[in-house]
Amino acid sequence: MDDKSDRDLDQRLAALEARINSYNQLSSRIETLEQSVNSIKEQLNYLKSITRSIQELQQEVQQEQSVLSHLEASVENLQDDLLMISDIDTFQSLQNFLKRKEFKEADQETAKILMNIINKNSDTISPEDIEKYPLGPLRITDRLWQKYSNGKFGFSIQLQSYRDLGGSLNTLIAQDQDLMFQFFDRIGWRQKGELIFHQDWQVDSSSPTGFLPLSWWITPYGLKIGNFILARLIKLGF
């Protein structure tokens, strides 16, 4: 071969070697990419398994929450029963009225029970009596009202309505009359600017939430007694 032929051959070999090197590099990159893809697939599979585990855990949590809610309801019913045992004679009539949805009669019975417990009546009860009123009777009465009204009536419901308006122990101590009137408007005790305490009021499915109990609040002290009742409920942890 002459020099020119040798150079052509060398150039071809060099070009071929370059192509082989490029191919090897490309193959190496492909292999690396395949490894990355496989790694990503493994991670995705792992994430899928975790997702399935989380979903299963969520389902288990939901089931446990359902069981817990059922147990809490059972415990609350048992608490009501236990509270009633020692005072079965005292609260039996109230419970019967509430079971029959005779809410007006239940309201009158509530006032009678709560007054009798401290040997008072609507004319003789005083703010001082309210300030030291015991927790037990109020708690039993509240739970009975809530239970048989499906959470529409009761002391806790009334207090929550007052709090929803911005009421607190401080506003009660300050005897905020405007706020008290807003509270009465909200639960239906003031209609067209007039208090219904001494009117022949009626109760039905359209009555506002928190409308009852009512008669327990009616004393010669007027609005003042309302401040003391709500304050006592707050201090007792309602």
Summary of the structure (lengths in Angstrom):
residues: 238
radius of gyration: 38.3
end to end distance: 110.2
largest distance: 135.6
contacts: 610
relative contact order: 0.09
helix: 72%
strand: 2%
